[in-house]
Every structure is written in structure tokens, then in C-alpha cells.
Amino acid sequence: MKTFNNTSVQTLWNNFIKANPEYKNYNRPEAWYFCDNQTDANDCTNLVVKGVKQATSTSLWWFKTYNYALPKVGDLNIITSWSGEAKAIIKTLKVEQIPFNKITANYAKIEGEGDKSLKYWQDVHWAFYTREMAVKGEKPSQNMIIVCEQFKTIFTI
């Protein structure tokens, strides 16, 4: 996950605080984009802005490998385009750890990508996890744990 700290991110956060003063004592959340390539990152960001994409699926392997904290209900995140332009703020509503082969069609629909089918979700996520793990010489498995984070878009540019 590449994170950003730029004027666009700070401006979005400042505008969010002005519109939502109840968050004024929060630290600015991390800013990042989805996926590992420009096309998918920008497509996912646009789906978040439109309120279509309401979930994301990160391998537990990634959190452990890169010593990253698991998401928690109530977390805020700033979502950017591939180039780091802040586009939206999301709030985590639910976090579950589910084996890859137990992801449901309903969850795939909530994630909101492609045709929203389970088959599409399985195909694109398997390809992503394969690329993600290959950099460490590892491979995904059907029963690997996926951190399924459901969120809502609470602010956009």
C-alpha cells in the first residue's frame, strides 16, 4: 500500500473537518489507493466516490508480512487516485476474517467491482494475491484468510 501526504490530501481532510466538526480532534487518517496498477486503482477510487464500492479485501498475509495494523470498526481512511489525488474519505463499518474459498456472492456484490459476481471477485482477487505474494516468493491458497472490510463513503471532493 502506497500512502500519500500531499496538499490534495490535507485539503480534503480540512474540508471534511469544516463540514463535520465532530471529527476535529481526530488525527488525519492515512491516504492510500486500492490495487497495484493505475487502471484498477482509479477504477476502484471512482467506484468509492460513487458509493458503489463498499468493501475491500486484503490478505491477512499482507498485514502480517508488512507488520500493518488490522482495520477496526470506526477507522477513517482517505482514498486517492493512483497519482495521490485525494478523492474520498471512508469509514469502516465491519471487519471479518474469512477464508478465500468462503467469500460469498453477497460480499462480492458489496465490493462492487466488475460485474459484481463472485466469479469476477475470485478471478481478480486471486490474480492480485498471486502478484502480491510473488514478491516474497509465496503463493496464495484457497483457504488463506482474507480481511474483509466493509465501509461507507462519508465524504468526497
N, C-alpha and C positions, 0 to 999 in steps of 0.2 A: 504494500500500500504506500503510495507516494503521498506525502502530506504537503500542504501549502501554507505559507504565511505571507500574504501579499496585500496590496491595497484593496483589491476586489473583495477578499475575504473579510478584512476589517470593516469595509464599508457595509457589506451585507449584515455583519454582526451588529454594527452601530444602528442600522436601520431597523433591525429586528428588535433591539433593546428599546428604541424610541416607540415602536408600535406595541411592545409587550414589556412594560416597565417591571412587571413581576419577575423578570429574569435579570434585572440589572446587577444583582450580586453574583451571578454565575460567571465563571471563567469562560472565555471564548472557547468553544469546542474545537476539536481538530477538524481540519478541512482536507478532504480527500475525494478521489474519484473511484468509480467502480471499474472492474475488469483490468485487462492487461494490454489493451490496444485502444487507439484513438476512436475508431468507429464504434466499438461496443461501449466504451466509456461515455461517449457523447450521447449515444442512443439511450443508455440507461439513465443518464442525467436528465434527458428530456422527458423520459417516462416518469421520473420522480417529480419533476416540475408540474407535469400534467396530473399527478396523483394516481397514475396507473400502476407504477411500480411501488409496491408497499411492503416489500421484503427483500432480504439479501441473504445469501447462503455462503458462509465462509467455512473452510475446512478447519476442524479443531487442530489438525496438523499444523496449519499456518500459525494459529495463535501460540501453540507450544514451540514451534521451530523458531519463531521470531520474538518469543517472550513478550507477547502482547496481551493486555488485559481483555478478558471476555466482555462483551457488551452486557449492559444491565438495563432493566426497565427504567425509563426516565432519562436515559442518556440522550444528549443532543449531539448532532454531527452536522457539519457544513459540507454539502455536496458540491463538487466543482466539475467543470468540464475537464477534458484531458489536459488542456493547457493551464489549468489552475484558476479559471474564472469562476468565482462563486455564483451558484445558481439557486440553491435551496438550503433550508435547514429542516432536518428530520428529527423526530423524537421516537425513541424506541418504546414499543408497546408490549412486546412479548419476545422472550428468548427461549428456545428449546434446542436440545442436542438430540439429533435424530440420525440414525444410520442412513447412508446414501440410498440404499435399496428400500428404505421405508418412507421416503418422501412421498407425499400424496399428491393427487391431481389437484386437490383444492389448494394446497400450498403453492404448487407450480403456477396456478392461476393468480394467486395473490402476488407472487413475484413479478408477474406482469410482462414478461419478456416474450418476444416472438409471437407464436400463435397461442401462447399461454397453456399449452398442453404439457402433460407430464413427460411425454416423449421428447418434446423440444427441450424442456428443462434438463432431462437426463443427458441428452446429447451434448448440449452446450456446456453444461457444468462438468461432465466427465472430461471433455476436451480441455477445459480450463484447469481442472485439478491435475490433469496429466502434465500440462505445461508447467504449472506452479511447482509441482513436486519434482519434476525432472531436473531442475536446477540444483537439487540436493541429492540427485541420484536415486530418488524414490519413485514409487508408483502408487496411484490410488487403488483402493479396494472397494468392492460393493458394500461392505459393512463398515467402512470408515465413518467416523462421526462428523456430521455437518452441523455447524452452529447456525440455526435458522432464526434470523432476527426480523421480526415484523415491526414496521414503523409507520408513522404518518408524516406527511409533508405538512409542516406548520408555518413555513414562510418561504416565499420565492421572490426573485427580483422583480 
